[in-house]
Amino acid sequence: MTSKAQFDKISYLDRAGQTAEFANWMAFATFALGRTVQNTPGEVIVDHPATSLDELVKLTAITRLTPVVRNEHDAQAVKQVLEQPDLRSKIVQIVIDPKADYATLLADVGIQLLPIAAGDDSVDQPATAPEWDDRQAEQLALIIDDQHAPNFEQLIGALSLVRVKAEQVKLTFFFQRPDSPLKQQLQQQVNQLGLNQLIRIQDEVIQETSALEQSAAFIVPDIANLKDDNVLTALAHGTPIITFTGDPLGGADKGELGILKANQDTFELAGLIQRLITDKDWWTQISQNAQKTAKPLRRLTVWELWRMKLVTAG
């Protein structure tokens, strides 16, 4: 192993002839990560944020961070970032042991907290998941964020094509952040288009409602976020999931996992929704598949789920 005493600086030369110099390995690693994320944008999971979060959050190429909090130092580091308005939006969720003493430091920060073992208690398989007759058959639930706001237009187009017993299917929007500026923007669009009877903008966070267990389906714009506790909860309750992007665990997207992947064709999406909320036998089959999928996933850690995603993506 090369000791630190053997070099004074690290020099970097890329193929375009641009150079950069770094005083230590941490500075170089941060730079390299920034370049990688810039080329392949996505969410970065940061383990032990106390050691690197203050540097990573400054990188403009990184826009979505999920810190994994393992001790009080980590919690303090995350809290300090959240107290900076210009950086706060970069942290989209926090992985933490909700029973740890240091969890109280982040209890009221307004960011979704995921248990460090995904689905520790909250996504235990229900004794009986609500069946077709116990659901709001026309109700769809969706969590939307700034990154997936464009799906709004596609959903509007699809829902306008779906009619059940002369009534349009209903869609409830939830947001990752209670103070999301997107909420007001979408509400204005709903009002201007006269869609108040079709779309409801929800003020509550989805965990405070029964939407995940009472809706006919849960729409997840990008299923790549498989570690999301809401996804696991929906599957555990037998709620079919509709997604637009991502590769559901090895490519199964026709309902085998309780997950249905729609392409960018509005008519195809409308047909999928139409069948899902009118074909009781098909819905029941997908609901059962969802419960079977949730059972082995709910005890995996967030890291194990992430590794599964990396493997299937390769």
N, C-alpha and C positions, 0 to 999 in steps of 0.2 A: 504494500500500500504506500502511496506517495504521501509524505508528511507535508504539513503546511509550510515548513521551513524551506522546502525545496523550490518554492516559487514565490514571486512577489505579486504577480497578477496573472489573470487568465485572459488571453487574447482570443477573439472570435472573428473568423473571416467567413462570410457566406458566399454563395455562388455568384452573387451580383457584384462582389468586390467590396461590399460594405464591411467595415470592421467595428469592433466594440471591445472594450476592456473592462474586466471585473476584478474587484479586490478580493473576492472570496467565492467559495462554491455556492453559497446560498444566493448571492446576487446573480450568479450565472444560471443557477437552476430556475430562479424566478423569471429571468429573461427567456430562457428556453421554453418554459411553460407558457409564457405569454405568446410567444411565436406559434406554438402548437395550437393553442386555443384560437388564435386569430385565423389559422388555416382551417381548423375544424371546430367551429363555435359550439358551445354546449355548456352544460352545468358542470362545475368543478366541485368535487367533494373534498373538503379539507380536513384531514385528520390532525388532531392536536393543534387547533388554530392558534394557540398562544405562541407558537414558534414561527408562524408564517403569515397569519391572516392580515396583519398590518401592512405587509408588503404586497400580497396578492390582491387585496382589495383596491390598490392604487392602479393596477394594470387596466388600461382602458379596454383591452381585448377581452377581459373577463367580465361578464355582465351578470352571471348567475352563480352564486356560491352557496354550498350547503356545508357548514362547519359541523364536525362531529365532536361534541363537547364531552370530555372525559374527566375533567377535574375543575376546581375553582378557578385556576389560572385561565383555562380555556373559556370558561363562562365570562370572566372579566374582560377578556380580549374581544369576545363577540359583543358584549354589552357596550364597550367603548366604540366599536364601529357603528352599532345601531344608534348611538347618540349623535352621530354625524349625519345630518340631513342629506348631504351630497353623496354619501356612501351607503346609507341604510338600504336603499332599494336593491343593492346587489345581493343581499342575503335573502334567499327565497324561502328557506326552511332550516330548521336546526334539529340535528339528531342528538338526543340526550336521554339520560336515565331520569324519567320524571320523578322518581322517588329519592334521588340524591339530594343532599342538603343544598348543594350549589345550584340546583335547578330553580330555586326560588329567585335567583338573580335574573332569570330570563322568563319568569312566569307571566309577566304583564307587558311584554315587549311588542305584542301584536303580530308575532311571526309564528307560523305553524311549527309546533314541536313534535317531532317523530320519536317514538321510543327507540332506544338504541338497539333493541332487538325488535325488528319490525313486526308489529302486530302482537306485542307481548300479551296484553290483556284485551285491548279494544277490538281486535279483529278475531277473537275466538269464534269458532263456528257456532252460530246460534243453534239451540236445541231444535227449532223448526224455523226454517226460512219462510217468509211469507210466500204463499202460492199465488197463482194467477188471479183467483177470485178475491184475494185480500189486497191486491195492488190497486193503485190508481192507474188503470190500463193506458190512459192517454198521456200520462205524465212522464216527461224526460227531465233529467237533471244534468247540469253541466257546470264545471268549474272552469272559469276562463281567466286568462292573464294577458298582459300586454303582448307577449310573444305570440299568442294564438288568437288574437283578436280578429285576424282576417277570416277565420272560420265562421265568424258571425254571418257574413254575407252568404256563404254556402248553406248554412243552416236555415237561414230565412228562405232561401230559394227552395230547399228541400221540404221544409214544413208547409210552405204554401201549396205544395203539390199533394200533401198528405191530408186526406179527409176520412174520418171514421164516423159513420152514422151521421153524416152531414155536418160534423163538427171537426174543427182542426185540432191536431195534437197540441198539447201544451208543453212549453219549455220553461224551466226555471233556471236562471243564471245565478251562480254563486261566484264569489271572487276570492282569490288567495289572500288578498289584503282588505280588511274592512274599510280602509280609507282610499281604496284604489280610485284614481282619477278616471279610469276607464268606465267605472260604474255610472257616473253622471253622463259620460259621453254616449254610452249605449242606451241609457234611459231616454235621452233626447232623440236618438234615432228611432227608438220604439214608438215614442210619442208622435214624431213627425210622420212615420209610416202607418200610424193607426193600428199598431199591433198589440195594444195593451191587453186584449183578450187572448192573445196567442202566447205572449212572452211576459214573464214576471221577473223583475230584477229584485233579488232577495237581499235583505239587509243582514240577515243572520249568516253565520258561517255554517257550512254544511253539517259539521259535527253536532250542531245544536238542533238539528231537525231530524226528521225520520225519512228524509229524501232518499238516502242510500238503500233503505230497505223497503220503501213503499213505491218507488218509481218503477216504471216498466223497463227503464234502461238508464245507464249512467254514461254520459258522453265524455270521453277523455281525449282531447286533441292529439296528444302524443303519448302512446303507451310505453315509450322508452322510460318513462318515469314509473316503472313497475314497482319501485320501492315505496311509492306513495301510499301512506296508510289508508287513504280514502279508496284507492283501487282495491287493496286487500279487503277492506271492509265491505265494499260493494260485492266483490266475488264471494265472500263468506256468507253474505245474505242472499246469494243466488240472484243478484241483479246483473243481467247481461250488460256488457260494456261495448260501446261503439267507439272506435278510434279512427283517426285519419292517417296518422303517420306512425312510424316505429315498426319494429319487427317482434311481434308477440312470441317470445320464447321459441325460436326455431322456425318461425314462419306459419304456425297454426293461426289462421285468422278467419276461419269459416264457422266459428262457434264451438270448435273442439275444446277450447279452454274457457268457454263462456265469453269469448271476445270476438267481436265482428269488426273487420277492418273494411272501411269504405274507401273507394278511390275518390278522385277529384270530380267525378261526374255527379252532378246534382240529381239527375234522374235515378242513378243507381242508389244513391244515398236515400232518396225518397222511397224507393221500392223496398229497401232494407228496413227502414223504419216502419213503413206500412205493414209489412209482413210481421215484424216483431210485435206490433201492438194489436194485431188481429188474429194471428195464427197461434192459438193456445197451445197446441201440441208442440210446435216448433219452439215457442218461447219456453215451455217447460223443459224441453231437452237442453236448451242452452243454459237455462237457470241451474239445472242439475250439474252440467259441466262446470259452471262457475264455482259451485260449492266444492266439487272435487278438486279443482285447481287450487282453491284457497287453502285447503287442508294442509298440504305439505309446505306451502309458501309461508304460512303465517308465523312459523317458528324460526324462519331463517333470519339472520342478521341483515342489516342494510348492506353490509359488505358482500355477503353471499349472493344476494339478489343482484347487486351491481356486477359481480363477476359473471353471473349467469348471462347478464345482458351483454357484457363484453365478449364472451365466448360465442354467443349466437350471432352477434353482429359481425364477427370475423368469418 
